[in-house]
Amino acid sequence: MISQKQELQIQQRLSPRQILLMRLLQVPLVSLEQRINQELEENPALELVEKETDNENNTLENNEEEEYVSDTENTPDEDNVQEEFNKETDIDMDDYFAEDYGEMNYAPSAHNTNKDEEYPNKDEMYVSHESFQESLLAQLRMFNLSEEDAKLARFLVGYIDDTGYLSRSEEDMVNDLLFNMNITTTAEHLNKLIEEVIHKFDPPGTGARDLRECLLIQLERMNKEQQEQEEDILLAIQIIDKYFNEFTKKHFDKIKRTLLCSDEQFHGAISVLLKLNPKPGMVFSSSENNYILPDFIVSINEKTQELELDLQNINIPELRVGKIYQGLYKELQNKKSISNEERREAMIFVKQKVNAARWFIEALSQREQTLYKTMYAIMKYQKDFFHTGDEMALKPMVSKDIAAEIGMDISTVSRVVRLKHVLTPYGVYPLKFFFSESLTKDTGEEVSSHEIKKMIVDIIRDEDSDLPYTDLMLCKVLNSKGYNIARRTIAKYREQLGIPVARLRK
């Protein structure tokens, strides 16, 4: 017998306005104009404010505008319209989190107080592109992996440096997984993932452990893409696979004698090798269009020496709800020549478009306030850095600190920080740069991880090239200076800085 029971559940639901704001919080400034144009195309009730019509707009009475789209004085038909509209636009939290926010866009600047004469470089354009790591993670989603293997593959991607190489051995990564993530695996399993997944990424050569492997991956990919096997490619594979040391030392005559190839054949193989990229990851960082459009500008007032914060507002148009649609809504309420069903459907459509336009404008304004408050809190928290430009002056700061300062959720701070940049007198920095974990010195003072990284760079710069510091030696030097830091942490920071291990620095 089937039993029936009732139970009370609490579900969190987001309104379309909240979802729109959350989306706009994440979008970089460079995509803002595109996002607005998209909204203008999709919603005929939203229109640009033309400069020459400003005086005409001032004649529009506020009470007349509210009468068109009033939400408080609804007719009986309008109440039904509103009820159905609310049902159609309500959204569940599960649906919200299932959405992909990778292509979300950005909102305009309402708090902009920039003065061209004070900061003439603010209009310098930078174009932001997908980062190398983001590209690799996007490609990873194309593989049909188990949940465990997908987690391991994401971990491997994290160890691929900016040049495209895996910066850590399989044995070390096995230990890192065990101690940091409590995941048990083997070096053989990681090696299988590297060869079957990571080495399939673009650009070819990504995930190689050394230059020889990087070149071989590219040659094998090149060979598979050819309809017929080319002798030049096959010979190049032989040279790199079996005679890499001789090739790097330019013992070309020895290679030709061993392989019994002619000068013409050898030069053909060399021409193939010259087309390869020894640093595949640099394709992203060396792009001609690899610019950034800063979302904020922090400057120092010459008279008062106080920090000033401005929001960028480049090519952002002014928007309003179209007067034609406002009038159309009122006209439909009073039109008797159409049936109630037709009028009801038309009113639903008009009201949806008008409300969507109003919500978009309100979301842009609210977006501005959130942006300004968040960046102002960061500027205030890291004021020593903004005054001096010294990374050693950066304080330990996490999203929780800023969220508490502005009275908002940590997720809101994360959305504001995502893909945003600030222009300072010392250069352009991503907002994530100002967030760092803290370490405690022997004196009890908390210092930022930026300070530790700066000290590592200084120590390695002054080291003896014949006897470079190992991670353990770096750990002892920092410990002697009062910094309580482990060797593994030193290794992590060194890898983040792109500094090779001691044996490769000789």
C-alpha positions as CSV (number, residue, x, y, z in Angstrom):
1,M,0.0,0.0,0.0
2,I,1.3,3.4,-1.0
3,S,1.5,5.8,1.9
4,Q,1.1,9.5,1.5
5,K,2.5,12.1,3.7
6,Q,2.9,15.9,3.8
7,E,6.2,17.6,4.6
8,L,7.2,21.2,4.8
9,Q,10.2,22.3,2.8
10,I,12.0,25.6,2.7
11,Q,13.4,26.5,-0.7
12,Q,15.5,29.5,-1.6
13,R,14.3,31.2,-4.8
14,L,15.8,34.1,-6.7
15,S,13.9,36.7,-8.6
16,P,14.9,37.6,-12.1
17,R,16.2,40.9,-10.8
18,Q,18.6,39.2,-8.5
19,I,19.9,36.9,-11.1
20,L,20.4,39.7,-13.6
21,L,22.4,41.6,-11.0
22,M,24.5,38.6,-10.2
23,R,25.3,38.1,-13.8
24,L,26.2,41.7,-14.3
25,L,28.5,41.7,-11.3
26,Q,30.8,39.2,-13.0
27,V,31.2,40.7,-16.5
28,P,34.5,42.5,-17.4
29,L,34.2,46.1,-18.6
30,V,35.5,45.2,-22.1
31,S,32.2,43.3,-22.7
32,L,29.9,46.0,-21.3
33,E,29.0,47.7,-24.6
34,Q,28.3,44.4,-26.2
35,R,26.0,43.4,-23.4
36,I,24.0,46.6,-23.6
37,N,23.7,46.2,-27.4
38,Q,22.4,42.7,-26.9
39,E,19.8,43.9,-24.4
40,L,18.8,46.7,-26.8
41,E,18.3,44.1,-29.6
42,E,16.3,41.7,-27.5
43,N,14.1,44.2,-25.7
44,P,12.3,46.9,-27.8
45,A,11.1,48.6,-24.7
46,L,14.7,49.6,-23.9
47,E,16.2,52.5,-25.8
48,L,19.2,54.9,-25.9
49,V,18.9,58.4,-24.6
50,E,19.9,60.7,-27.5
51,K,21.8,63.8,-26.6
52,E,19.6,66.1,-28.7
53,T,16.5,64.9,-27.0
54,D,17.5,65.6,-23.5
55,N,15.4,68.8,-23.3
56,E,12.4,66.9,-24.7
57,N,12.8,64.2,-22.1
58,N,12.7,66.8,-19.3
59,T,9.1,67.6,-20.3
60,L,7.9,64.2,-19.5
61,E,6.0,64.3,-16.2
62,N,6.8,61.8,-13.6
63,N,3.2,61.0,-12.7
64,E,2.5,60.3,-16.4
65,E,5.4,57.9,-16.6
66,E,4.4,56.0,-13.5
67,E,0.8,55.8,-14.8
68,Y,1.9,53.8,-17.8
69,V,3.6,51.1,-15.8
70,S,2.1,51.4,-12.4
71,D,2.4,48.4,-10.2
72,T,0.1,49.6,-7.4
73,E,-3.1,50.5,-9.1
74,N,-3.9,47.5,-11.3
75,T,-7.2,46.7,-13.0
76,P,-8.7,43.2,-12.4
77,D,-7.3,42.1,-15.8
78,E,-3.9,43.5,-14.9
79,D,-3.9,41.6,-11.6
80,N,-4.2,38.4,-13.6
81,V,-1.5,39.5,-15.9
82,Q,0.8,40.2,-13.0
83,E,0.1,36.9,-11.3
84,E,0.9,34.9,-14.5
85,F,3.9,37.0,-15.1
86,N,5.3,36.3,-11.7
87,K,4.8,32.5,-12.2
88,E,6.6,32.6,-15.5
89,T,9.6,34.6,-14.2
90,D,10.1,32.8,-10.9
91,I,13.2,30.7,-10.8
92,D,14.5,27.9,-8.6
93,M,18.0,27.9,-7.0
94,D,18.9,24.6,-8.7
95,D,18.2,26.1,-12.1
96,Y,20.2,29.2,-11.2
97,F,23.3,27.3,-10.2
98,A,23.1,25.0,-13.2
99,E,23.7,28.0,-15.5
100,D,27.1,28.6,-17.1
101,Y,28.3,32.1,-16.2
102,G,31.4,31.9,-18.4
103,E,30.0,34.2,-21.0
104,M,28.3,36.7,-18.7
105,N,28.7,40.4,-19.3
106,Y,29.2,43.6,-17.4
107,A,27.4,46.7,-16.2
108,P,27.9,50.5,-16.7
109,S,29.5,53.1,-14.4
110,A,27.2,55.5,-12.5
111,H,29.7,56.6,-9.9
112,N,32.3,57.7,-12.4
113,T,34.1,60.9,-11.3
114,N,37.1,60.7,-13.6
115,K,38.5,64.0,-14.8
116,D,40.4,63.8,-18.1
117,E,42.8,66.5,-17.0
118,E,43.6,64.7,-13.8
119,Y,44.2,61.2,-15.3
120,P,44.9,61.5,-19.0
121,N,45.8,57.8,-19.4
122,K,42.4,56.5,-18.3
123,D,41.2,56.0,-21.9
124,E,44.0,53.6,-22.8
125,M,42.3,50.5,-24.1
126,Y,43.3,47.0,-23.1
127,V,41.5,44.0,-24.5
128,S,41.1,41.0,-22.1
129,H,41.1,37.5,-23.5
130,E,40.6,34.0,-22.0
131,S,43.6,33.0,-19.9
132,F,45.7,29.9,-20.6
133,Q,44.4,28.1,-17.5
134,E,40.7,29.0,-18.4
135,S,41.3,27.6,-21.9
136,L,42.7,24.3,-20.6
137,L,39.8,23.9,-18.1
138,A,37.3,24.5,-20.9
139,Q,39.0,21.8,-23.0
140,L,38.9,19.5,-20.1
141,R,35.1,19.5,-20.0
142,M,35.2,17.9,-23.5
143,F,36.6,14.7,-22.1
144,N,34.3,12.0,-20.7
145,L,36.1,11.4,-17.4
146,S,34.9,10.0,-14.1
147,E,34.4,12.4,-11.3
148,E,37.6,11.3,-9.6
149,D,39.7,11.5,-12.8
150,A,38.2,14.9,-13.6
151,K,39.3,16.2,-10.2
152,L,42.8,14.8,-10.8
153,A,42.9,16.4,-14.3
154,R,41.9,19.8,-12.9
155,F,44.7,19.4,-10.3
156,L,47.2,18.6,-13.1
157,V,46.1,21.7,-15.0
158,G,46.9,23.7,-12.0
159,Y,50.5,22.6,-12.2
160,I,50.9,23.7,-15.9
161,D,52.9,26.9,-15.9
162,D,52.6,29.9,-18.3
163,T,55.0,28.3,-20.8
164,G,52.8,25.2,-21.0
165,Y,55.0,22.7,-19.1
166,L,54.1,20.6,-16.1
167,S,56.2,22.1,-13.4
168,R,56.1,19.2,-10.9
169,S,56.9,15.4,-11.1
170,E,54.2,12.8,-10.8
171,E,55.7,11.6,-7.4
172,D,55.6,15.1,-5.9
173,M,52.0,15.6,-7.2
174,V,51.0,12.3,-5.6
175,N,52.3,13.6,-2.3
176,D,50.6,16.9,-2.8
177,L,47.3,15.3,-3.5
178,L,47.6,13.1,-0.4
179,F,48.6,15.9,2.1
180,N,46.6,18.8,0.6
181,M,43.5,17.2,-0.7
182,N,43.4,13.8,1.1
183,I,43.3,12.0,-2.3
184,T,45.2,8.8,-2.8
185,T,46.4,7.9,-6.3
186,T,49.6,6.7,-8.0
187,A,52.2,8.2,-10.2
188,E,51.3,5.7,-12.9
189,H,47.6,6.8,-12.9
190,L,48.7,10.5,-13.1
191,N,51.0,9.7,-16.0
192,K,48.1,8.0,-17.8
193,L,46.0,11.0,-17.4
194,I,48.8,13.3,-18.6
195,E,49.3,11.2,-21.7
196,E,45.7,10.5,-22.6
197,V,44.1,13.8,-21.6
198,I,46.6,16.7,-20.9
199,H,48.7,16.0,-24.0
200,K,45.6,16.2,-26.2
201,F,45.1,19.8,-25.3
202,D,45.7,22.7,-27.6
203,P,48.1,24.3,-28.2
204,P,50.1,21.1,-29.0
205,G,52.9,20.4,-26.6
206,T,50.9,21.5,-23.5
207,G,51.6,19.4,-20.4
208,A,55.0,18.2,-21.5
209,R,57.6,17.5,-18.7
210,D,60.6,18.7,-20.8
211,L,61.5,20.2,-24.1
212,R,62.0,16.8,-25.8
213,E,58.5,15.6,-24.9
214,C,57.0,19.0,-25.9
215,L,58.6,18.7,-29.4
216,L,57.6,15.1,-29.8
217,I,53.9,15.8,-28.9
218,Q,53.8,18.5,-31.6
219,L,55.5,16.2,-34.1
220,E,53.1,13.3,-33.4
221,R,50.1,15.6,-33.7
222,M,51.5,17.0,-36.9
223,N,52.1,13.5,-38.3
224,K,48.5,12.4,-37.5
225,E,47.0,15.5,-39.2
226,Q,48.8,14.7,-42.5
227,Q,46.8,12.6,-45.0
228,E,50.0,10.9,-46.0
229,Q,53.1,10.4,-43.8
230,E,55.8,12.9,-44.8
231,E,59.5,11.8,-44.6
232,D,60.5,15.2,-43.2
233,I,58.2,14.8,-40.2
234,L,59.2,11.1,-39.6
235,L,62.9,12.0,-39.7
236,A,62.3,14.9,-37.3
237,I,60.6,12.5,-34.9
238,Q,63.6,10.2,-35.1
239,I,66.0,13.0,-34.4
240,I,64.2,14.3,-31.3
241,D,63.2,10.8,-30.0
242,K,66.6,9.1,-30.3
243,Y,69.2,11.9,-30.8
244,F,67.9,14.8,-28.8
245,N,71.2,15.3,-26.8
246,E,73.2,15.3,-30.0
247,F,70.7,17.7,-31.6
248,T,70.9,20.2,-28.7
249,K,74.7,20.1,-28.9
250,K,74.5,20.7,-32.7
251,H,76.3,17.4,-33.6
252,F,74.5,17.4,-36.9
253,D,77.1,15.5,-38.8
254,K,77.0,12.6,-36.3
255,I,73.2,12.5,-36.6
256,K,73.3,12.4,-40.4
257,R,75.9,9.6,-40.4
258,T,73.9,7.5,-37.9
259,L,70.6,8.0,-39.7
260,L,72.1,7.6,-43.1
261,C,70.3,10.7,-44.4
262,S,71.4,13.2,-47.0
263,D,71.9,16.9,-46.4
264,E,68.7,17.6,-48.2
265,Q,66.7,15.2,-46.0
266,F,68.3,16.6,-42.9
267,H,67.5,20.2,-43.8
268,G,63.9,19.1,-44.5
269,A,63.6,17.7,-41.0
270,I,65.2,20.9,-39.5
271,S,62.7,23.0,-41.4
272,V,59.9,21.0,-39.7
273,L,61.5,21.5,-36.3
274,L,61.8,25.2,-36.8
275,K,58.0,25.4,-37.1
276,L,57.5,24.0,-33.6
277,N,56.9,26.1,-30.5
278,P,59.2,25.3,-27.5
279,K,56.9,27.2,-25.2
280,P,53.3,26.5,-26.3
281,G,51.7,28.3,-23.4
282,M,53.2,31.6,-24.5
283,V,50.8,31.7,-27.4
284,F,48.3,33.2,-24.9
285,S,50.6,35.7,-23.1
286,S,52.3,36.9,-26.3
287,S,49.1,37.8,-28.3
288,E,49.2,41.1,-30.0
289,N,45.8,41.9,-28.6
290,N,46.6,40.9,-25.0
291,Y,45.5,44.1,-23.4
292,I,43.4,45.0,-20.4
293,L,40.7,47.6,-19.9
294,P,40.8,48.6,-16.2
295,D,37.5,48.8,-14.4
296,F,38.8,51.2,-11.8
297,I,41.4,53.9,-11.5
298,V,43.1,54.7,-8.2
299,S,45.1,57.9,-8.1
300,I,46.8,60.1,-5.5
301,N,45.7,63.7,-5.1
302,E,48.7,65.9,-5.5
303,K,47.5,68.5,-3.0
304,T,46.1,66.4,-0.2
305,Q,48.0,63.1,-0.9
306,E,44.7,61.3,-0.4
307,L,43.7,58.3,-2.5
308,E,40.9,58.9,-5.1
309,L,38.9,56.1,-6.7
310,D,37.2,56.4,-10.1
311,L,35.2,54.0,-12.2
312,Q,35.8,53.7,-15.9
313,N,32.8,54.8,-18.1
314,I,34.1,54.4,-21.7
315,N,31.5,54.3,-24.5
316,I,28.7,53.4,-22.1
317,P,25.4,54.9,-23.4
318,E,22.5,56.2,-21.2
319,L,19.4,54.0,-21.3
320,R,15.7,54.6,-20.6
321,V,12.4,52.8,-20.9
322,G,10.9,53.7,-24.3
323,K,8.0,56.1,-24.2
324,I,6.3,54.3,-27.0
325,Y,6.0,51.1,-25.0
326,Q,4.9,53.0,-21.9
327,G,2.1,54.6,-23.9
328,L,1.2,51.3,-25.6
329,Y,0.6,49.7,-22.2
330,K,-1.9,52.4,-21.3
331,E,-3.5,52.2,-24.8
332,L,-4.1,48.5,-24.4
333,Q,-5.8,49.0,-21.0
334,N,-8.4,51.2,-22.6
335,K,-8.8,49.5,-26.1
336,K,-12.2,47.9,-26.6
337,S,-11.8,46.8,-30.2
338,I,-10.0,43.6,-29.4
339,S,-11.1,40.6,-27.3
340,N,-10.1,40.2,-23.7
341,E,-7.9,37.3,-24.5
342,E,-6.0,39.2,-27.2
343,R,-5.7,42.2,-24.9
344,R,-4.5,40.0,-22.1
345,E,-1.7,38.4,-24.2
346,A,-0.7,41.8,-25.5
347,M,-0.6,43.3,-22.0
348,I,1.5,40.4,-20.8
349,F,4.0,40.9,-23.6
350,V,4.2,44.7,-23.1
351,K,4.5,44.5,-19.3
352,Q,7.3,41.9,-19.6
353,K,9.3,44.1,-21.9
354,V,8.8,47.3,-19.9
355,N,9.6,45.6,-16.6
356,A,12.6,43.9,-18.1
357,A,13.9,47.3,-19.3
358,R,13.3,48.9,-15.9
359,W,15.0,46.0,-14.1
360,F,18.0,46.2,-16.5
361,I,18.5,49.9,-15.8
362,E,18.0,49.4,-12.0
363,A,20.5,46.5,-12.1
364,L,23.1,48.7,-13.8
365,S,22.7,51.3,-11.2
366,Q,22.9,48.8,-8.3
367,R,25.8,47.2,-10.0
368,E,27.7,50.5,-9.9
369,Q,27.1,50.9,-6.2
370,T,28.3,47.4,-5.4
371,L,31.4,47.8,-7.6
372,Y,32.3,51.2,-6.0
373,K,31.8,50.0,-2.4
374,T,33.9,46.8,-2.9
375,M,36.8,48.6,-4.6
376,Y,36.8,51.4,-2.1
377,A,37.0,48.8,0.7
378,I,40.0,47.1,-1.0
379,M,41.7,50.5,-1.6
380,K,41.1,51.4,2.1
381,Y,42.4,48.0,3.3
382,Q,45.5,48.2,1.1
383,K,46.1,51.9,1.3
384,D,49.8,51.4,2.1
385,F,50.4,49.7,-1.2
386,F,48.4,52.2,-3.2
387,H,50.5,55.0,-1.6
388,T,53.9,53.3,-2.2
389,G,53.5,50.6,-4.8
390,D,55.6,48.3,-2.6
391,E,54.3,44.7,-2.6
392,M,55.8,44.2,0.9
393,A,53.2,46.7,2.1
394,L,50.3,44.5,1.1
395,K,48.3,43.2,4.1
396,P,46.8,39.7,4.3
397,M,43.3,40.0,2.9
398,V,40.6,37.5,2.0
399,S,37.1,37.9,0.6
400,K,35.6,37.6,4.1
401,D,37.4,40.7,5.2
402,I,36.0,42.8,2.4
403,A,32.5,41.2,2.7
404,A,32.4,42.2,6.4
405,E,33.5,45.7,5.5
406,I,30.8,46.4,2.9
407,G,28.1,44.3,4.6
408,M,27.6,41.9,1.7
409,D,28.0,38.2,1.1
410,I,31.4,36.6,0.3
411,S,30.0,35.4,-3.1
412,T,29.2,39.0,-4.0
413,V,32.8,40.0,-3.4
414,S,34.0,37.1,-5.5
415,R,31.8,38.2,-8.4
416,V,33.1,41.8,-8.2
417,V,36.7,40.6,-8.2
418,R,36.3,38.2,-11.1
419,L,38.2,39.4,-14.2
420,K,38.4,43.0,-12.9
421,H,41.5,45.2,-13.0
422,V,42.5,48.5,-11.5
423,L,44.9,51.1,-12.9
424,T,47.2,52.5,-10.3
425,P,50.2,54.9,-10.5
426,Y,52.4,51.8,-10.5
427,G,50.7,49.8,-13.2
428,V,47.6,47.7,-13.9
429,Y,46.7,44.9,-11.4
430,P,44.0,42.3,-11.3
431,L,41.8,42.7,-8.2
432,K,42.8,39.1,-7.2
433,F,46.3,40.4,-6.7
434,F,45.3,42.2,-3.5
435,F,43.9,39.0,-1.9
436,S,46.4,36.8,-0.2
437,E,46.7,34.3,2.6
438,S,48.4,35.3,5.8
439,L,51.5,33.8,7.6
440,T,52.4,34.4,11.2
441,K,55.9,35.4,12.2
442,D,57.6,34.5,15.4
443,T,56.6,37.9,16.8
444,G,52.9,37.1,16.2
445,E,52.7,39.6,13.3
446,E,50.6,38.5,10.3
447,V,52.3,39.0,6.9
448,S,51.0,38.5,3.4
449,S,52.1,35.7,1.1
450,H,53.3,38.5,-1.3
451,E,56.0,39.5,1.2
452,I,57.2,35.9,1.4
453,K,57.3,35.6,-2.4
454,K,59.2,38.9,-2.6
455,M,61.8,37.6,-0.2
456,I,62.1,34.3,-2.1
457,V,62.8,36.3,-5.3
458,D,65.4,38.4,-3.5
459,I,67.2,35.4,-2.0
460,I,67.4,33.5,-5.2
461,R,68.5,36.6,-7.2
462,D,71.5,36.9,-4.9
463,E,72.4,33.2,-4.6
464,D,75.6,31.6,-5.8
465,S,74.8,30.2,-9.3
466,D,77.2,27.2,-8.7
467,L,75.4,26.4,-5.4
468,P,71.7,27.5,-5.7
469,Y,69.4,27.3,-2.7
470,T,67.1,24.2,-2.5
471,D,63.6,24.6,-1.1
472,L,64.8,23.2,2.2
473,M,67.6,25.8,2.3
474,L,65.2,28.6,1.4
475,C,62.9,27.3,4.2
476,K,65.8,27.5,6.7
477,V,66.8,31.0,5.6
478,L,63.2,32.3,6.0
479,N,62.8,30.5,9.4
480,S,65.9,32.2,10.6
481,K,64.3,35.5,9.7
482,G,61.3,34.7,11.9
483,Y,58.9,33.4,9.2
484,N,57.1,30.2,10.2
485,I,56.9,28.6,6.8
486,A,57.1,25.0,5.6
487,R,59.2,23.6,2.8
488,R,56.1,22.6,0.8
489,T,54.8,26.1,1.0
490,I,58.2,27.4,-0.3
491,A,57.9,25.0,-3.2
492,K,54.3,26.2,-4.0
493,Y,55.3,29.8,-4.0
494,R,58.4,29.2,-6.0
495,E,56.3,27.4,-8.7
496,Q,53.8,30.2,-8.7
497,L,56.6,32.6,-9.3
498,G,57.8,30.4,-12.3
499,I,61.2,29.8,-10.7
500,P,62.7,26.3,-11.5
501,V,64.1,24.0,-9.0
502,A,67.7,24.4,-7.7
503,R,69.3,21.9,-10.1
504,L,67.9,23.7,-13.1
505,R,69.2,27.1,-11.8
506,K,72.9,26.0,-12.0
